[in-house]
Amino acid sequence: MNDQQLDEQITRAVRALAETSPEPLPLAAATPQHRSPRPILVFAGAFAAVALIAGLVAVLPRIGRIAPFGSTGPADTAVPTTMEEYWTWLTDGGLVLEDNPDVVLVRRPPPGTRFDPREYGEPQRILPVSSGDNPLWDVATANFPGRPRQLTPPVALIGTLEGSGMQVAALRGVDFTEEPALCVQFAGDELVSSICGPLELDALNGARLSILAQTPGDRSSPEASFLFFGPLPWDTALVVIRLDDGRRYVQQPRAGMALFRIPGPTALIGTASALDADAGTIVEERFNIGP
Amino acid sequence: MTSEASTEPTTDAELYAKYSHALVAFATSIVGPSMAADVVHDAAVSLVSSQALARAHDPRALLYKAVFAKAKSAQRSAFRRRDRERRFAATIVTHDPEVLPEVAIAVAKLSPQQRACVFLTYWEDMTPQTVGDFLGISDGTVKHHLARARKRLRETLDQGDTA
């Protein structure tokens, strides 16, 4: 099929769609509009989720709430429905290191917003990886709790949380039931936190938020907590954390993931929201993670 | 296709009256006919309520942006995507029997961004620059979406040829 035939078919398809469009509704009298977030999932739901993956909790002490990660972005493609689609999206345009082909540097920029993110809180950034970066660990020695039966290089190195030295990376493999599995890890010199599991389509589709937490109660993070979000809903442009003590943090996710450093030894109680590029709330959840 | 009236509308109601049909067609390309009118209406009411429409430098572009945002939200249903794609494709096929079913299915599977770019380009005859202005993205991103959409459609059709 040549270009002209392709254009003709596309034009026909678009025309067919346009001709099915219904009549517009009469414009109702304008009334004040407020964004209504989706129903907030209460603590009980969060802890029920923890209970369901109690096996993982056992090997990840002090983890408040866990979910396998994934990714999202400025949805330039359809939401992936398989691990293969997801991985292709994640590593598309990535840079494979010449001296270490087991590492691919993810090159996806954060999604843009049509509003000023600083209106929502103090920005934190995941800096892009450069060709001089290497993961703090490699495939052979990666010790993922809940590690799949088989891990498949390359490691997708996504970025470093500014000012913390914490890296975010992902790896895929096959679990013990031969199903595709995805592992994510955020790691610093001493602190390592990770999780593996199937690609969670309901998270990618915006039905909920997945949160992985590392709190000061862990010896390796005495002065701060870390909150990791993923898989974020596919069109997430900004993650907003509102703690009940008044602190607010925001981040534009990189490759559909967000990692926050929350100073202090206090418990983390608050609300996390994923916003789209127009500041519309995609999903919002409460969290309560003890020190 | 759209055409510009000689007199520009000045009130919200006039703006809505002028552009609502085109906006519903645009929304239909993203969410299908069953939700399109509601999406456009909700977007317009939001803009009127916030008085954003009255302040807008380019109210038509703002209306498209708002409808696009609403349509994406409406598309977000987590568990009905595949069913929606099937119904979406069936709509295209049944309305024009000369549209290849493979094309209808492939169009239905495009992302909302890709469909929006395809619609505004092929139906509204907009340039990438204008599409970008209307969707709030760069013209480079528009070209990227169009290229990916065309590549996907071509692959689908080529597979059909060899099947």
HADDOCK unambig.tbl for C-alpha pairs under 7 A between the chains (distance, minus, plus):
assign (segid A and resid 6 and name CA) (segid B and resid 154 and name CA) 6.92 0.50 0.50
assign (segid A and resid 9 and name CA) (segid B and resid 99 and name CA) 6.35 0.50 0.50
assign (segid A and resid 11 and name CA) (segid B and resid 122 and name CA) 5.75 0.50 0.50
assign (segid A and resid 12 and name CA) (segid B and resid 99 and name CA) 6.17 0.50 0.50
assign (segid A and resid 13 and name CA) (segid B and resid 92 and name CA) 6.08 0.50 0.50
assign (segid A and resid 13 and name CA) (segid B and resid 99 and name CA) 6.00 0.50 0.50
assign (segid A and resid 13 and name CA) (segid B and resid 104 and name CA) 6.37 0.50 0.50
assign (segid A and resid 14 and name CA) (segid B and resid 119 and name CA) 6.14 0.50 0.50
assign (segid A and resid 14 and name CA) (segid B and resid 123 and name CA) 6.58 0.50 0.50
assign (segid A and resid 15 and name CA) (segid B and resid 123 and name CA) 6.83 0.50 0.50
assign (segid A and resid 16 and name CA) (segid B and resid 92 and name CA) 5.29 0.50 0.50
assign (segid A and resid 16 and name CA) (segid B and resid 95 and name CA) 5.63 0.50 0.50
assign (segid A and resid 16 and name CA) (segid B and resid 96 and name CA) 5.79 0.50 0.50
assign (segid A and resid 17 and name CA) (segid B and resid 28 and name CA) 6.80 0.50 0.50
assign (segid A and resid 17 and name CA) (segid B and resid 29 and name CA) 6.05 0.50 0.50
assign (segid A and resid 17 and name CA) (segid B and resid 92 and name CA) 5.57 0.50 0.50
assign (segid A and resid 18 and name CA) (segid B and resid 25 and name CA) 4.89 0.50 0.50
assign (segid A and resid 18 and name CA) (segid B and resid 28 and name CA) 6.71 0.50 0.50
assign (segid A and resid 18 and name CA) (segid B and resid 29 and name CA) 6.78 0.50 0.50
assign (segid A and resid 20 and name CA) (segid B and resid 33 and name CA) 6.24 0.50 0.50
assign (segid A and resid 21 and name CA) (segid B and resid 24 and name CA) 6.23 0.50 0.50
assign (segid A and resid 21 and name CA) (segid B and resid 25 and name CA) 5.09 0.50 0.50
assign (segid A and resid 21 and name CA) (segid B and resid 28 and name CA) 5.65 0.50 0.50
assign (segid A and resid 21 and name CA) (segid B and resid 33 and name CA) 5.10 0.50 0.50
assign (segid A and resid 22 and name CA) (segid B and resid 33 and name CA) 6.11 0.50 0.50
assign (segid A and resid 22 and name CA) (segid B and resid 37 and name CA) 6.53 0.50 0.50
assign (segid A and resid 23 and name CA) (segid B and resid 21 and name CA) 6.77 0.50 0.50
assign (segid A and resid 23 and name CA) (segid B and resid 37 and name CA) 6.87 0.50 0.50
assign (segid A and resid 24 and name CA) (segid B and resid 20 and name CA) 6.00 0.50 0.50
assign (segid A and resid 24 and name CA) (segid B and resid 21 and name CA) 6.04 0.50 0.50
assign (segid A and resid 24 and name CA) (segid B and resid 24 and name CA) 6.34 0.50 0.50
assign (segid A and resid 24 and name CA) (segid B and resid 37 and name CA) 5.14 0.50 0.50
assign (segid A and resid 25 and name CA) (segid B and resid 37 and name CA) 5.99 0.50 0.50
assign (segid A and resid 25 and name CA) (segid B and resid 41 and name CA) 6.33 0.50 0.50
assign (segid A and resid 27 and name CA) (segid B and resid 41 and name CA) 6.46 0.50 0.50
assign (segid A and resid 30 and name CA) (segid B and resid 45 and name CA) 5.63 0.50 0.50
assign (segid A and resid 30 and name CA) (segid B and resid 48 and name CA) 6.04 0.50 0.50
assign (segid A and resid 30 and name CA) (segid B and resid 49 and name CA) 5.11 0.50 0.50
assign (segid A and resid 31 and name CA) (segid B and resid 49 and name CA) 5.55 0.50 0.50
assign (segid A and resid 32 and name CA) (segid B and resid 49 and name CA) 5.28 0.50 0.50
assign (segid A and resid 33 and name CA) (segid B and resid 46 and name CA) 5.99 0.50 0.50
assign (segid A and resid 33 and name CA) (segid B and resid 49 and name CA) 6.31 0.50 0.50
assign (segid A and resid 76 and name CA) (segid B and resid 111 and name CA) 6.92 0.50 0.50
assign (segid A and resid 76 and name CA) (segid B and resid 113 and name CA) 6.48 0.50 0.50
assign (segid A and resid 76 and name CA) (segid B and resid 145 and name CA) 6.85 0.50 0.50
assign (segid A and resid 77 and name CA) (segid B and resid 111 and name CA) 5.30 0.50 0.50
assign (segid A and resid 78 and name CA) (segid B and resid 110 and name CA) 6.21 0.50 0.50
assign (segid A and resid 78 and name CA) (segid B and resid 111 and name CA) 4.35 0.50 0.50
assign (segid A and resid 202 and name CA) (segid B and resid 78 and name CA) 6.07 0.50 0.50
assign (segid A and resid 205 and name CA) (segid B and resid 76 and name CA) 6.35 0.50 0.50
assign (segid A and resid 205 and name CA) (segid B and resid 78 and name CA) 4.87 0.50 0.50
assign (segid A and resid 206 and name CA) (segid B and resid 76 and name CA) 6.98 0.50 0.50
assign (segid A and resid 206 and name CA) (segid B and resid 78 and name CA) 6.65 0.50 0.50
assign (segid A and resid 207 and name CA) (segid B and resid 78 and name CA) 6.19 0.50 0.50
